[in-house]
Each structure stands twice: as structure tokens, then as C-alpha cells.
């Protein structure tokens, strides 16, 4: 069961105790539910929610571009291999070129961190 208002959400998970009563004409099962309540006290506004982030071309051959539209602040980014090893640290603003010539073909992860600590990750494939 889920109940909600504009500022509150509540739900129940399972039943901690169940009792069943039966007679010839009916069966009644009742239980005590474990309930949780969540009250929203503030609304987080994502600084990149209305921004458009483009990664192209993907798959890439020797380079790709990161373009951020409608966002004036530079964003810190890091390119990782699939072992989680950092390969390049970047400051992305406007349109930024990322050189892949030194790396073998494969899959990489571009992780971007906004001013407030929000993280955005993109899978990049090099042919």
C-alpha cells in the first residue's frame, strides 16, 4: 500500500505478525504491517537538469567531443578505463575535445562532477 500527499510518502513492507481466524462461514487473516514514512523537507535542484550534454562521436576513433549547452561554469571530468584507473583529468566547458590516440580500442567511462558534487557518467567506446 502506498499513500502520498504533495509533501509526504508512506508505504508498508511486509507483515511482522499474521493471525488467521476461521469459522465455517468465513476466514479472516489480519496482520501488523511494518510501515515507513518519508517526509520531504526540501527539494534538490540539479544544476545540470536543464542543460544538454552531448558526447560525440560515440563510438570514437581517435577523439571525441563533450559539449555542454546552456551552462557557463567549467565542470571537472575524468576519463577512466574499465579497471577504474584514471587516464585523463579535464575541465569541460562549451565544447571540449578529448584525445584517445594513446589508448587501445575498448570501452571507457567519462565521469563529470558538477559544482554541488552531482556526478554524471558516460560510456565511451573507442574503435
Backbone bond lengths (Angstrom), bond angles and torsions (degrees), N, CA, C in turn:
res aa  C-N    CA-C-N  psi(-1)  N-CA   C-N-CA  omega(-1)  CA-C   N-CA-C  phi
1 X - - - 1.444 - - 1.524 108.81 -
2 X 1.300 117.57 132.83 1.458 122.23 177.24 1.517 108.61 -124.99
3 X 1.315 116.73 125.94 1.457 122.48 174.10 1.514 107.22 -113.23
4 X 1.316 117.74 142.60 1.455 118.14 177.73 1.523 111.37 -148.33
5 X 1.317 114.76 148.09 1.454 123.94 170.30 1.511 105.30 -125.21
6 X 1.289 117.48 -177.75 1.458 120.79 -179.75 1.524 111.76 -63.79
7 X 1.323 118.34 -28.85 1.458 120.29 -175.89 1.519 114.09 -121.20
8 X 1.348 118.92 8.29 1.449 119.96 -176.58 1.522 110.33 -147.69
9 X 1.332 115.94 141.50 1.453 122.20 176.49 1.521 106.88 -128.94
10 X 1.324 118.18 133.85 1.459 120.76 174.42 1.512 108.65 -134.67
11 X 1.342 117.00 150.22 1.440 122.38 179.85 1.521 109.29 -152.25
12 X 1.313 116.00 165.61 1.464 120.14 177.35 1.517 108.80 -122.41
13 X 1.327 114.83 146.63 1.457 120.94 -179.37 1.521 107.45 -126.36
14 X 1.303 117.55 110.03 1.452 121.70 175.20 1.513 114.40 64.87
15 X 1.304 115.38 -178.68 1.458 121.88 177.07 1.524 107.82 -126.44
16 X 1.315 116.59 127.65 1.450 121.04 -179.60 1.515 112.28 -75.52
17 X 1.332 116.91 -33.81 1.453 120.77 -177.67 1.523 108.00 -143.46
18 X 1.337 116.54 136.63 1.453 121.37 179.88 1.529 108.15 -130.15
19 X 1.306 116.06 138.10 1.466 121.68 175.33 1.521 108.63 -129.81
20 X 1.298 116.63 138.68 1.462 121.46 -179.83 1.525 109.07 -121.65
21 X 1.321 116.08 130.21 1.455 123.27 176.61 1.523 107.33 -118.34
22 X 1.305 116.83 133.92 1.458 118.01 179.54 1.525 110.38 -136.57
23 X 1.319 112.88 145.53 1.462 121.90 173.59 1.512 106.39 -132.99
24 X 1.236 115.73 -179.94 1.460 119.19 -178.11 1.524 112.45 -61.86
25 X 1.343 117.85 -33.80 1.453 120.46 -173.98 1.534 114.89 -101.49
26 X 1.344 119.00 -7.63 1.453 119.02 178.44 1.534 111.49 -161.71
27 X 1.374 114.34 163.26 1.464 122.27 174.82 1.522 106.54 -128.44
28 X 1.337 116.02 130.26 1.460 121.47 179.77 1.524 108.57 -120.44
29 X 1.307 116.71 122.14 1.458 121.81 175.07 1.513 107.28 -116.27
30 X 1.318 115.96 128.05 1.460 119.84 178.67 1.518 108.75 -136.95
31 X 1.329 115.48 157.21 1.460 119.29 -178.97 1.507 111.50 -154.18
32 X 1.292 114.46 168.14 1.454 121.80 176.10 1.513 107.43 -102.65
33 X 1.300 117.32 120.85 1.455 120.57 -176.79 1.521 111.21 -92.44
34 X 1.318 113.25 145.86 1.459 120.78 173.94 1.522 105.87 -86.34
35 X 1.304 116.58 119.14 1.463 117.93 -176.82 1.526 110.75 -116.14
36 X 1.313 114.88 153.60 1.463 122.49 177.63 1.520 107.42 -129.33
37 X 1.308 116.77 142.07 1.461 121.59 176.12 1.514 109.37 -124.13
38 X 1.289 116.09 140.32 1.458 122.88 178.03 1.516 106.97 -127.62
39 X 1.318 116.37 121.74 1.452 120.57 177.84 1.526 108.12 -109.29
40 X 1.308 116.23 127.09 1.459 121.69 -179.44 1.525 107.95 -83.52
41 X 1.334 115.58 120.81 1.463 119.94 -178.36 1.524 112.56 -106.38
42 X 1.325 117.08 -17.08 1.462 119.78 176.66 1.518 108.49 -155.60
43 X 1.302 115.18 164.26 1.457 121.24 179.55 1.518 107.48 -118.59
44 X 1.338 116.19 123.69 1.457 122.44 178.56 1.520 108.83 -82.86
45 X 1.289 115.99 131.04 1.447 120.38 178.24 1.515 109.07 -106.25
46 X 1.317 116.85 117.52 1.452 123.57 -178.17 1.529 109.06 -73.98
47 X 1.351 118.88 121.30 1.457 120.30 -177.31 1.525 113.80 -65.76
48 X 1.344 118.13 -22.04 1.461 120.39 179.44 1.528 112.74 -104.09
49 X 1.341 117.75 5.76 1.466 120.91 -174.86 1.522 112.09 -58.52
50 X 1.307 118.65 -37.78 1.462 121.22 -178.73 1.519 111.79 -99.10
51 X 1.309 116.39 6.59 1.456 120.43 -178.63 1.527 109.27 -95.06
52 X 1.289 115.59 153.00 1.454 121.09 179.57 1.523 108.20 -108.26
53 X 1.324 116.40 122.63 1.461 121.85 178.11 1.518 107.22 -110.82
54 X 1.323 116.28 122.11 1.454 122.04 179.82 1.523 109.35 -114.10
55 X 1.323 117.03 135.01 1.459 123.67 174.95 1.525 105.30 -121.57
56 X 1.344 117.31 118.95 1.462 119.91 -177.13 1.516 110.54 -154.75
57 X 1.313 120.75 154.24 1.461 125.24 -18.92 1.522 109.67 -71.81
58 X 1.280 116.63 151.39 1.454 121.65 178.38 1.520 107.71 -145.34
59 X 1.310 118.97 106.98 1.451 129.01 14.86 1.528 112.55 -72.67
60 X 1.338 114.73 152.39 1.460 122.75 -178.12 1.524 109.71 -109.44
61 X 1.327 116.16 161.20 1.465 120.88 177.21 1.526 109.75 -102.46
62 X 1.326 117.60 -60.99 1.460 119.59 -179.87 1.530 113.20 -128.55
63 X 1.330 117.25 -6.27 1.459 121.64 177.85 1.526 109.44 -163.93
64 X 1.324 114.93 161.13 1.455 120.72 171.93 1.518 107.82 -142.36
65 X 1.314 116.18 167.04 1.455 122.31 -178.10 1.520 109.92 -119.46
66 X 1.311 115.35 143.99 1.463 122.37 172.52 1.512 105.81 -115.27
67 X 1.317 116.56 123.15 1.467 120.74 179.14 1.521 109.13 -123.43
68 X 1.320 115.36 127.45 1.458 121.44 177.16 1.519 107.41 -114.82
69 X 1.313 115.70 119.74 1.464 120.74 -179.19 1.520 109.62 -99.49
70 X 1.311 117.09 144.86 1.470 124.73 175.36 1.528 113.66 61.95
71 X 1.327 117.15 35.36 1.459 121.09 177.20 1.523 107.20 -146.39
72 X 1.335 117.40 117.83 1.453 121.58 -171.42 1.527 114.84 -89.98
73 X 1.317 118.26 -19.03 1.464 121.32 -176.52 1.535 110.73 -83.16
74 X 1.338 118.25 139.33 1.467 118.85 173.25 1.526 110.30 -67.54
75 X 1.313 116.19 145.94 1.455 122.43 -179.28 1.524 108.44 -117.61
76 X 1.330 115.72 133.44 1.459 120.64 178.40 1.522 109.34 -75.08
77 X 1.328 116.10 134.30 1.462 121.04 -179.92 1.524 108.94 -136.13
78 X 1.331 114.95 153.19 1.457 121.34 177.80 1.522 108.18 -137.38
79 X 1.331 115.86 135.59 1.451 121.73 176.40 1.525 107.68 -99.28
80 X 1.344 116.59 128.35 1.464 122.64 -178.51 1.527 110.02 -120.75
81 X 1.341 115.95 152.47 1.455 119.25 167.86 1.527 107.81 -86.30
82 X 1.331 117.42 179.33 1.461 119.84 -176.16 1.525 113.10 -74.16
83 X 1.333 118.16 -8.42 1.463 121.38 173.65 1.520 111.10 -86.34
84 X 1.345 116.44 -3.26 1.461 120.98 -179.63 1.508 113.26 85.68
85 X 1.320 117.22 10.25 1.466 121.24 179.57 1.525 109.69 -82.29
86 X 1.337 118.19 129.26 1.472 120.39 178.70 1.529 110.57 -70.74
87 X 1.336 115.61 136.29 1.455 121.51 -178.79 1.524 112.66 -112.30
88 X 1.322 117.08 -41.60 1.475 121.78 -178.84 1.510 109.88 -145.52
89 X 1.339 115.41 139.06 1.458 121.05 172.05 1.518 106.91 -106.58
90 X 1.333 116.47 135.11 1.468 121.79 -174.81 1.522 111.03 -132.94
91 X 1.312 115.92 155.31 1.459 123.35 165.54 1.529 105.46 -112.14
92 X 1.319 116.83 114.72 1.453 121.51 -176.08 1.516 109.23 -100.85
93 X 1.319 116.19 127.17 1.465 122.28 172.72 1.516 107.12 -153.33
94 X 1.311 116.12 141.70 1.461 119.21 -177.10 1.513 109.55 60.34
95 X 1.339 116.00 -119.36 1.460 121.23 175.74 1.520 108.58 -116.26
96 X 1.321 116.76 124.43 1.460 122.50 -176.22 1.520 109.59 -123.43
97 X 1.334 116.30 133.24 1.456 121.91 178.47 1.525 109.66 -91.60
98 X 1.324 116.46 137.28 1.460 122.34 177.69 1.528 107.75 -119.20
99 X 1.325 116.65 118.96 1.460 122.95 -176.98 1.526 110.27 -85.20
100 X 1.342 116.30 128.16 1.462 122.16 179.93 1.530 112.56 -114.22
101 X 1.315 118.78 8.04 1.458 121.80 -173.11 1.529 113.21 -59.69
102 X 1.315 119.10 -31.43 1.459 122.26 -177.44 1.528 113.82 -80.17
103 X 1.333 117.67 -6.78 1.454 121.53 -173.23 1.524 111.54 -109.58
104 X 1.345 117.11 146.11 1.475 119.69 178.16 1.525 111.57 -72.12
105 X 1.313 115.22 166.12 1.466 120.37 175.62 1.510 109.04 -59.47
106 X 1.324 116.35 143.85 1.458 120.31 179.55 1.506 111.04 156.85
107 X 1.334 115.57 -164.62 1.456 122.36 -177.80 1.522 109.04 -109.52
108 X 1.325 115.82 137.24 1.457 123.10 -179.69 1.525 108.42 -129.58
109 X 1.318 116.19 163.37 1.463 121.33 178.63 1.519 108.59 -122.78
110 X 1.328 115.99 127.32 1.459 122.01 174.01 1.519 107.16 -102.05
111 X 1.320 116.66 116.64 1.464 122.11 -179.36 1.523 108.28 -108.69
112 X 1.330 116.32 128.63 1.461 121.53 -179.21 1.525 108.74 -117.94
113 X 1.330 115.98 139.73 1.462 121.28 -179.15 1.520 108.94 -123.46
114 X 1.337 116.52 118.45 1.463 122.21 179.85 1.525 110.01 -78.31
115 X 1.323 117.01 172.03 1.472 123.41 -178.90 1.524 113.03 -53.12
116 X 1.330 117.37 -38.77 1.464 121.04 -176.24 1.522 113.28 -86.48
117 X 1.338 117.47 3.08 1.453 120.94 179.11 1.517 114.17 95.51
118 X 1.330 118.26 -2.64 1.471 120.70 177.27 1.523 109.13 -64.04
119 X 1.338 115.70 139.23 1.465 120.84 -177.92 1.522 110.77 -112.02
120 X 1.317 115.23 143.41 1.455 123.15 177.31 1.513 106.68 -133.16
121 X 1.326 117.46 130.49 1.461 121.53 -177.94 1.516 109.88 -124.63
122 X 1.331 114.74 142.38 1.458 121.85 -179.40 1.511 109.13 -133.68
123 X 1.323 115.99 136.92 1.463 121.50 175.75 1.528 108.12 -86.24
124 X 1.327 115.96 127.99 1.454 122.18 179.68 1.528 107.58 -118.02
125 X 1.328 116.89 131.33 1.455 119.47 177.87 1.524 108.95 -113.07
126 X 1.350 115.33 128.58 1.471 121.15 175.66 1.515 107.71 -103.87
127 X 1.339 115.73 128.41 1.462 120.85 179.19 1.510 111.04 -85.42
